[in-house]
Amino acid sequence: MKILLPPSETKRPGGSGASLDLDALALPSLRRRREEAVDALVRLAADEDEAARVLKLSPRQREAVQDNARLRTAPCMPAVDRYTGVLFDALDASSLPSAARRWLGAHVWIHSAPFGPVGALDRIPSYRLGAGVSLPGLAPLTRHWAPAVTEAIRAASPSFVLDLRSEAYVALGPVPTEVASAYVRVVTESGRALNHFNKHAKGALVRALAEDRPRASSRRGLLAWARTRAVDLRETDDPSTLALVTAQPPAQR
């Protein structure tokens, strides 16, 4: 089983060790696309005003332009530690034991805008780029990434893909139709879809999976595990979708 997570706009600064190594990232067939996206971001960062306009940065966010300028030289950290925000705070990967972190590395891809899907333990620098941004000199991100990412997932031949991405990132690389998969929607007991709180539920789900490390390799296996963990994961009328039911949203942070 593979799990696809969205990234987060907020990121932990710093890092250690070597700089970005595109050859070390998961799904190596995406290397050329990654090189092109990184080149476009670095070029854009040479003009801070233009970069701030294209990236839709407020005056307080303009320091992110320098993160993009240093993409090739900045220190890196595992992607699952780089991202912060509601989903990644709920996952809290840094507090997991080493076996659980290794499970994340083997089973989780985090879908970034400049690098495509990367392994949870792949080392990446801090950057600023959202799924909806159009970079000068690069095709729109949907066209740049989608066919290549879909083919990379197909080539990886996962037995089952649990898709926890937002719709914007699904558009950057749909799971191939021939690969067994399920898209997860987070809802309340009454069926009301959640927005902000869906990220917390998704992070908590992935943490539970990493803690248990089930041998689930299919939709049926995942649902069987969820019942043992009292995770309310349900079938829906749409065979491509699962509902993750949360009885009461956690308190807003």
N, C-alpha and C positions, 0 to 999 in steps of 0.2 A: 504494500500500500504506500502511496505517496500522498502527502497533504500539501495543498497549495495555499499559502498565506499571502495577504496583501502586505505591502510595506507600511511604514508610518511616515508622515511628514516630519515628525520630530525625531531627532537622533541624538545619541550620546556622543559627545565630542572625544577627541583624542584617539588613542590606540597605541600599539607597540609593535616593534618588529618591522618586517619588510613592508614595502609599499605594495600597491595593487599588482597582482599577478593574474592577468586574464586567463592564462593557460591553466591555472589551478582551480578555476570555478567549475561548478557542476554544469552539465549539458554543454560540452566543449564545442559542439557544432555551432553554437551561437557566438563564437569568438569574433568573427568578422563584424557582426552586428554590434557587438559590445565595443569593439574598437572604433567603429564609426560614431556611435553615440557619445563615447568618451571624448573623441576628437571634437565633436560639435559643441559639447559643453565647455571644454577648455578654451576653444576659440571664442565662444560667446563671452566667457569670463574676462577676456582681455578688454572689453568695454563695459565697465561696471554699470553705467547708466542704462545701456541697452540690455544688459543681462537682467538688471532689476525690473525693467519693463517687461521683457519676455517672460520672466519667471514669476511676474506679478508679486514682487516683494515689497513690503512696507519699508520705510526708512530703518526700522529696528531690525529688519531681517537681512539687510544688505550684506552683512558679514558672510552670509551663505554663498555669495559670489566667490569669495576667496576659497571656500571649500571646493567649489568646482574648479577653480584655477589650479588647485593642488591635487587634483584627482590622481595623477600618476605618481606623485611623490609623498603624499600624506601617509601617516601610519594607519594601519588597518586594525580591525577587530572582527570577531565572528558576527555575521549578519544578525543572528538572533539576539546578540548583545548590543549591536549598534542601534537598533530601532527601540524607541520608547513610545509612550502613549498607552491608551487604554488596553488594547489587545496585548501588547508586549509586557505591560505591567502585570496583567492577569496571568500570563504565561510564566513570567519571572524566571527565565531560563537560568540566570546566574545562581539561583538557589537550588537548582536541581542537582542530584548526585551525578557522578560522572557517567554511569550507565545510562541514565535518562538523557543526558546531553548527547551521548553517542547515538541513542535512538533518534533524537531530533536530527542529527547530522545525516543519518541514513534514510530518514523518511520524510523530511520536511524541505520543501522549496519555498523561498520567499521571493515574490515576484516584484523586482525593482524596475523602475523606468529606465535607468541607464545601462543596467547589466542583464535585464531579463530575469528569469527565475534563477536564483542561486541557492546552493545548499545552506541550511541553517548555520552550519559551522564554517562556511566559506568566509574568508576574510575580505572585508570591503572597507573603503574609506567613507567618511561623511560626505554627503552631497546634497544638492537641492534640485529636484526635478520631479514633477508630478505627471500622472498619466495623460492629463489633458493639455500639456504644453507642446507647442510646435517650435522646434529648434531650427534656426536658420541653417540652411545647407543640408538639412536632413529631411527625409520624407516624414509625413505625419507619423507619430509613434505607432498608431494602429497598423499602418501599412508597413512601417519599418520592422515591427516585431511579430505581428500575428502569424503570418505563414511560417516563419522560421521557428517560432516557439511551438506552434502546433506540431510541426514536423519533429522537433527535438523531443517533445513528449511522446510522440508515436514511436520514435526510435528507441527511447528508454524502455518501452514495453512494460509499464507498471501494470500489476494485476488489477489495481483499482485506484482511482484518484478521488480524494475527498477535497472538494473545491470550496475553500473558505474565503476566496477573494471577493472584493467589491466588484460590481459590474464593470467599472472603468478598467480594472486590471484583467478581468475575463476577456474584454475586448482586445487586449494586447497579446492574447494567446489562448484561444479556446481549446479545451481538451478535445482531442480527436473523437469523432462520433463512434469509432470502433473500439475505443478504450472505455472500459466500464468505469463510470464515474457518478458522483452525486454532488450537486450544488446545494449548499446549506443555507437555509433562511432561518433567522432567529425570530421567534414569535413568542407572545405571551400565551397563557393557557386559553385565552379567549380567541386566539388566532391573530391578534394585532401584531403587525410587523414592528420591529424595533429598529432604531437608527443608532444613536450613540451607544446604547447598552449592548447592541449585538456584538460589538468588538470585545467587550468583557467576557461574554459567554463563549465566544470563539477561542479566546486565549485560555480560558479555564478548561475548555474541552481538550485543547492540545496539551496542556499541562497534565491532565488526567491520563491521556494516552501515553505520554512520555513516562509518567510514573509507573504505569502498568505494563507498558511495552507488550501489548497483546499481539498474537500472531494472526490478526485479522487481515485477510487478503482479499476480501470481497465485501460488498454491501451487507450481505447476510451476516458475515462474521463481525463486521463493525456493529451492527445492531445487537447482535448477541452479546458482545462485550459491553455495550452501553447499558443493557439490562442488568448486568452484574455490578456495574458501577453506579447504578441509580442515575445515570445520565438520561434525560428525557429526549431521546432522539427518535423521531417518528417518520414512518412512511407518509407520503402525501398522495394526492390525486395525480400529481405529475411524477411519472416514474424517474425523471431525471433529477428530482429534488427531494431532499430530506428536511424536516423541520426540527430545529433544536429549540425545545420549549423551555422557557425560563418563567417560573411562576411569579417572580417579583424581581424587577430590575434592582441591581445593587445601588447603593447610595452614590449619587454623582460626586466625582472627585473634583 
